[in-house]
């Protein structure tokens, strides 16, 4: 025992410290503890644990003894098993179960040579509540992650099933279209087929996307245009479609609505803007600084008839586009100048 602990001031500092403190001699035998330590051990007096030896503590991490003998300070976090203490008859305690502790052991040198520690001071803190909270949080996060993964799998399965159902519907329409002799009716079936393909393409991208619920609209637009031209086979080989779209990722609702709008505008331009089956369609899609999105579809075709009201969607036969734009709280403008330009501006959905 260092003599300084006999001093009243230091003795009170030691005794009333809220941190459990243990003092051992150079052989690891317990010399004294403070009140906080008695409470932690689950005993009333130091006499009940007087024979306790630090180096025989079954809760001491492997290799700690050799470090302490060499004068190294040791800090570790571990469990303290009261059942193991009872089983090995180390001392009698009223405590049971296991607690989590954070321990700091400091070698003290009071001998003249100062080569071998003459005493060890052990400071211990009960961190059970904190540790249990961490374990509970970890368990909660693990279960939450499992739920998220299950949801992702379920969503992908749903999108996959919807996509398959849409493909079945498309196949039925194609089969039915082969038996229709009326040219106008056949065109209407093609229009319907393109609308279904637009929806199916949306689900196709959702299913294959690394980020479920987000669609790369530039890639989506490219594929959409390919599908439209393929549907009308060789009718519009002389029409070129150029896409100038920013790298924007849209959610399911946005992509679905924009895809349907594009399908209608491109199909309409192919049918009405180019009587000689020759021309160009330019698609632009970008986001402005105020986060509003702008979709432009422009052709260099024959433009609108002079008597047409440039702000009337009905003059272009586009009532569906008008309804779709309303769904995204957008604004529709039609400009008749060396062809037709349709501008749709929207804010975030």
C-alpha positions as CSV (number, residue, x, y, z in Angstrom):
1,X,0.0,0.0,0.0
2,X,1.4,3.4,-0.9
3,X,1.7,5.7,2.1
4,X,-0.1,8.5,0.3
5,X,-3.4,6.7,0.8
6,X,-3.1,7.2,4.5
7,X,-3.4,10.9,4.0
8,X,-7.0,12.0,4.8
9,X,-7.4,14.1,1.7
10,X,-6.3,11.4,-0.7
11,X,-8.1,8.8,1.3
12,X,-11.4,10.6,0.9
13,X,-10.7,11.1,-2.8
14,X,-10.1,7.4,-3.2
15,X,-13.0,6.3,-0.9
16,X,-15.8,8.5,-2.4
17,X,-14.8,8.2,-6.1
18,X,-17.8,7.2,-8.2
19,X,-15.5,5.0,-10.2
20,X,-14.7,1.6,-8.7
21,X,-11.0,1.4,-7.8
22,X,-8.9,-1.6,-6.7
23,X,-5.4,-1.6,-5.4
24,X,-3.2,-4.8,-5.7
25,X,0.3,-5.5,-4.5
26,X,3.1,-6.6,-6.9
27,X,2.0,-10.2,-6.7
28,X,-1.6,-9.4,-7.7
29,X,-3.1,-9.8,-4.3
30,X,-6.0,-7.4,-3.5
31,X,-5.1,-4.8,-0.9
32,X,-7.9,-2.3,-0.7
33,X,-11.0,-1.1,-2.7
34,X,-13.3,1.8,-2.4
35,X,-17.0,1.8,-1.7
36,X,-18.0,1.9,-5.4
37,X,-16.0,-1.2,-6.0
38,X,-17.7,-3.1,-3.1
39,X,-21.0,-2.3,-4.7
40,X,-19.8,-3.5,-8.1
41,X,-18.5,-6.8,-6.6
42,X,-21.7,-7.4,-4.7
43,X,-20.1,-7.5,-1.2
44,X,-20.4,-5.4,2.0
45,X,-16.8,-5.4,3.3
46,X,-13.4,-5.8,1.8
47,X,-12.8,-8.8,4.1
48,X,-15.1,-10.8,1.9
49,X,-12.8,-10.4,-1.1
50,X,-9.5,-9.9,0.6
51,X,-8.0,-13.0,-0.8
52,X,-8.9,-12.2,-4.4
53,X,-5.9,-12.3,-6.8
54,X,-5.8,-10.1,-9.9
55,X,-3.8,-12.6,-11.9
56,X,-6.3,-15.5,-11.1
57,X,-9.3,-13.5,-12.3
58,X,-11.0,-15.8,-14.9
59,X,-12.3,-12.7,-16.6
60,X,-8.8,-11.3,-17.3
61,X,-8.0,-11.3,-21.0
62,X,-5.2,-13.7,-22.1
63,X,-1.8,-12.1,-22.1
64,X,-2.7,-9.3,-19.7
65,X,-0.6,-10.7,-16.8
66,X,2.7,-10.7,-18.7
67,X,2.0,-7.1,-19.9
68,X,1.3,-5.9,-16.4
69,X,4.5,-7.6,-14.9
70,X,6.5,-5.7,-17.6
71,X,5.0,-2.5,-16.4
72,X,2.6,-2.0,-19.3
73,X,-0.7,-0.2,-18.8
74,X,-3.6,-2.3,-19.9
75,X,-7.0,-1.2,-21.0
76,X,-9.8,-3.6,-22.2
77,X,-13.5,-4.1,-22.4
78,X,-14.9,-7.5,-21.4
79,X,-17.6,-9.3,-19.5
80,X,-17.5,-10.0,-15.8
81,X,-19.2,-13.4,-15.1
82,X,-20.4,-13.6,-11.4
83,X,-21.5,-17.2,-12.0
84,X,-17.9,-18.1,-12.9
85,X,-16.7,-16.3,-9.8
86,X,-19.1,-18.4,-7.6
87,X,-18.2,-21.6,-9.4
88,X,-14.5,-21.1,-8.8
89,X,-15.1,-20.0,-5.2
90,X,-13.1,-16.8,-5.7
91,X,-15.4,-14.9,-3.2
92,X,-19.0,-14.8,-2.1
93,X,-21.2,-12.2,-3.9
94,X,-24.9,-11.4,-4.0
95,X,-24.6,-10.5,-7.7
96,X,-25.5,-12.9,-10.5
97,X,-25.3,-13.1,-14.2
98,X,-22.9,-11.2,-16.4
99,X,-22.0,-7.5,-16.6
100,X,-20.0,-5.6,-19.2
101,X,-17.0,-3.7,-17.9
102,X,-14.4,-1.3,-19.1
103,X,-11.1,-1.8,-17.2
104,X,-7.9,0.2,-17.0
105,X,-5.0,-1.3,-15.0
106,X,-2.1,0.9,-14.2
107,X,1.2,-0.5,-12.8
108,X,2.6,1.6,-10.0
109,X,6.3,1.8,-9.1
110,X,7.1,2.6,-5.5
111,X,10.2,0.5,-5.1
112,X,13.6,2.1,-5.5
113,X,14.7,0.2,-8.6
114,X,11.4,1.0,-10.4
115,X,11.9,-2.0,-12.7
116,X,9.1,-4.2,-11.3
117,X,5.7,-2.8,-10.3
118,X,5.2,-2.7,-6.6
119,X,1.4,-2.2,-6.9
120,X,-1.4,-2.1,-9.5
121,X,-4.3,0.3,-9.6
122,X,-7.4,-1.0,-11.3
123,X,-10.2,1.3,-12.5
124,X,-13.4,-0.3,-13.6
125,X,-16.6,1.1,-15.1
126,X,-19.8,-0.8,-15.5
127,X,-20.9,-0.3,-19.1
128,X,-23.7,-2.9,-19.1
129,X,-26.5,-0.5,-20.0
130,X,-24.5,1.1,-22.7
131,X,-23.4,-2.2,-24.1
132,X,-26.9,-3.6,-24.0
133,X,-28.1,-0.5,-25.8
134,X,-25.5,-1.0,-28.5
135,X,-26.4,-4.7,-28.9
136,X,-30.1,-3.8,-29.0
137,X,-29.4,-1.1,-31.6
138,X,-27.2,-3.5,-33.6
139,X,-29.9,-6.2,-33.4
140,X,-32.5,-3.6,-34.5
141,X,-30.4,-2.4,-37.4
142,X,-29.8,-6.0,-38.5
143,X,-33.5,-6.8,-38.4
144,X,-34.3,-3.6,-40.2
145,X,-31.8,-4.5,-42.9
146,X,-33.4,-7.9,-43.3
147,X,-36.8,-6.2,-43.6
148,X,-35.4,-3.8,-46.3
149,X,-33.9,-6.7,-48.2
150,X,-37.2,-8.6,-48.0
151,X,-39.0,-5.5,-49.2
152,X,-36.6,-5.1,-52.1
153,X,-37.0,-8.7,-53.2
154,X,-40.8,-8.4,-52.9
155,X,-40.8,-5.2,-55.0
156,X,-38.6,-6.7,-57.6
157,X,-40.9,-9.8,-57.7
158,X,-43.9,-7.6,-58.1
159,X,-42.3,-5.5,-60.9
160,X,-41.2,-8.8,-62.6
161,X,-44.7,-10.2,-62.5
162,X,-46.3,-6.9,-63.8
163,X,-43.7,-6.9,-66.6
164,X,-44.6,-10.5,-67.6
165,X,-48.3,-9.7,-67.5
166,X,-47.8,-6.7,-69.8
167,X,-45.8,-8.9,-72.2
168,X,-48.6,-11.3,-72.3
169,X,-51.1,-8.5,-73.1
170,X,-48.7,-7.2,-75.8
171,X,-48.5,-10.6,-77.4
172,X,-52.3,-10.9,-77.4
173,X,-52.6,-7.5,-79.1
174,X,-50.0,-8.5,-81.7
175,X,-51.9,-11.7,-82.5
176,X,-55.2,-9.9,-82.7
177,X,-53.7,-7.2,-84.9
178,X,-52.7,-9.7,-87.5
179,X,-56.3,-10.7,-88.0
180,X,-57.6,-7.1,-88.5
181,X,-58.0,-5.9,-92.1
182,X,-59.1,-2.3,-91.3
183,X,-56.1,-0.1,-91.7
184,X,-57.3,2.6,-89.2
185,X,-58.1,0.0,-86.6
186,X,-54.7,-1.6,-87.1
187,X,-53.0,1.7,-86.4
188,X,-55.0,2.2,-83.2
189,X,-53.9,-1.3,-82.1
190,X,-50.3,-0.2,-82.8
191,X,-50.8,2.9,-80.7
192,X,-52.2,0.8,-77.9
193,X,-49.3,-1.6,-78.2
194,X,-46.8,1.2,-77.9
195,X,-48.5,2.5,-74.7
196,X,-48.3,-0.9,-73.1
197,X,-44.6,-1.2,-74.2
198,X,-43.9,2.1,-72.6
199,X,-45.2,0.9,-69.3
200,X,-43.5,-2.5,-69.7
201,X,-40.2,-0.8,-70.4
202,X,-40.5,1.1,-67.1
203,X,-40.9,-2.1,-65.2
204,X,-38.0,-3.7,-67.1
205,X,-35.7,-0.9,-66.0
206,X,-37.0,-1.1,-62.4
207,X,-36.3,-4.9,-62.3
208,X,-32.8,-4.6,-63.6
209,X,-31.9,-1.3,-61.8
210,X,-29.3,-1.5,-59.0
211,X,-31.2,1.3,-57.2
212,X,-34.7,0.0,-56.9
213,X,-37.3,2.7,-57.6
214,X,-34.9,4.9,-59.7
215,X,-34.7,4.9,-63.5
216,X,-32.0,6.4,-65.7
217,X,-34.3,8.4,-68.0
218,X,-31.7,8.9,-70.8
219,X,-31.3,5.1,-71.3
220,X,-35.1,4.7,-70.9
221,X,-35.8,7.3,-73.6
222,X,-33.3,5.7,-76.0
223,X,-35.0,2.3,-75.6
224,X,-38.5,3.8,-75.8
225,X,-37.6,5.4,-79.2
226,X,-36.2,2.1,-80.5
227,X,-39.4,0.4,-79.5
228,X,-41.7,2.9,-81.2
229,X,-39.8,2.8,-84.5
230,X,-39.7,-1.0,-84.4
231,X,-43.5,-1.1,-83.9
232,X,-44.1,0.9,-87.1
233,X,-41.5,-1.3,-88.9
234,X,-40.4,0.4,-92.1
235,X,-43.1,3.1,-92.3
236,X,-40.8,5.9,-90.9
237,X,-37.3,4.8,-91.8
238,X,-36.6,8.3,-93.1
239,X,-37.2,9.9,-89.8
240,X,-34.3,10.4,-87.4
241,X,-34.7,10.8,-83.7
242,X,-31.9,12.6,-81.7
243,X,-31.9,12.5,-77.9
244,X,-30.2,15.2,-75.9
245,X,-31.0,14.2,-72.3
246,X,-29.2,15.0,-69.1
247,X,-28.2,12.2,-66.7
248,X,-31.3,12.3,-64.5
249,X,-32.7,9.5,-62.4
250,X,-36.5,9.5,-61.9
251,X,-38.8,7.7,-59.5
252,X,-41.4,5.2,-60.7
253,X,-44.2,7.8,-61.0
254,X,-42.1,10.4,-62.9
255,X,-40.7,7.9,-65.3
256,X,-44.0,6.3,-66.0
257,X,-45.7,9.6,-66.8
258,X,-42.8,11.1,-68.8
259,X,-42.6,7.8,-70.7
260,X,-46.3,7.9,-71.7
261,X,-46.0,11.6,-72.7
262,X,-43.0,10.8,-74.9
263,X,-44.7,7.9,-76.5
264,X,-47.7,10.1,-77.5
265,X,-45.6,13.0,-78.7
266,X,-43.2,10.9,-80.8
267,X,-46.0,8.7,-82.3
268,X,-48.0,11.9,-83.1
269,X,-45.0,13.5,-84.8
270,X,-44.3,10.4,-86.9
271,X,-47.9,10.3,-88.1
272,X,-48.6,13.9,-88.7
273,X,-45.4,16.0,-89.1
274,X,-43.8,14.2,-92.1
275,X,-46.1,13.5,-95.1
276,X,-43.1,12.4,-97.1
277,X,-41.8,10.2,-94.3
278,X,-38.6,12.2,-94.0
279,X,-37.5,14.5,-91.2
280,X,-36.0,14.9,-87.7
281,X,-37.3,14.7,-84.2
282,X,-35.2,16.1,-81.3
283,X,-35.9,15.2,-77.7
284,X,-34.3,17.3,-74.9
285,X,-34.7,16.6,-71.2
286,X,-32.9,18.6,-68.5
287,X,-33.2,20.1,-65.0
288,X,-32.9,23.8,-64.4
289,X,-31.3,25.5,-61.4
290,X,-34.6,25.9,-59.6
291,X,-35.0,22.0,-59.9
292,X,-37.8,22.3,-62.5
293,X,-37.6,19.7,-65.3
294,X,-38.0,20.6,-68.9
295,X,-39.0,18.2,-71.6
296,X,-38.8,19.4,-75.2
297,X,-39.9,17.5,-78.3
298,X,-39.3,19.3,-81.5
299,X,-39.7,18.2,-85.1
300,X,-38.9,19.9,-88.4
301,X,-42.1,18.8,-90.1
302,X,-44.9,20.7,-91.7
303,X,-46.0,22.3,-88.5
304,X,-49.5,23.2,-87.4
305,X,-52.2,24.4,-89.7
306,X,-52.5,28.2,-89.8
307,X,-56.0,28.1,-88.1
308,X,-54.7,26.1,-85.2
309,X,-54.5,27.5,-81.8
310,X,-50.9,27.0,-80.7
311,X,-51.9,26.4,-77.1
312,X,-54.6,23.9,-77.8
313,X,-53.7,20.3,-77.3
314,X,-56.9,19.2,-79.0
315,X,-55.7,20.7,-82.3
316,X,-52.9,18.1,-82.3
317,X,-55.1,15.3,-81.1
318,X,-53.3,15.0,-77.8
319,X,-55.9,14.8,-75.1
320,X,-54.0,12.0,-73.3
321,X,-50.8,14.2,-73.1
322,X,-52.9,17.0,-71.6
323,X,-54.2,14.6,-68.9
324,X,-50.7,13.2,-68.2
325,X,-49.1,16.7,-67.8
326,X,-51.8,17.5,-65.3
327,X,-50.8,14.5,-63.3
328,X,-47.3,15.9,-62.7
329,X,-48.6,19.5,-62.2
330,X,-46.8,20.5,-65.4
331,X,-47.3,23.3,-67.9
332,X,-47.7,22.5,-71.6
333,X,-46.7,24.9,-74.4
334,X,-46.9,24.3,-78.1
335,X,-44.8,26.4,-80.5
336,X,-45.4,26.4,-84.2
337,X,-42.2,27.6,-85.8
338,X,-40.5,25.7,-88.7
339,X,-42.1,22.6,-87.4
340,X,-43.6,21.9,-84.0
341,X,-42.0,22.3,-80.6
342,X,-43.8,21.0,-77.5
343,X,-42.4,22.2,-74.1
344,X,-43.4,20.6,-70.8
345,X,-42.1,22.1,-67.6
346,X,-42.7,20.5,-64.2
347,X,-41.5,20.9,-60.6
348,X,-40.5,17.9,-58.4
349,X,-43.4,15.5,-57.9
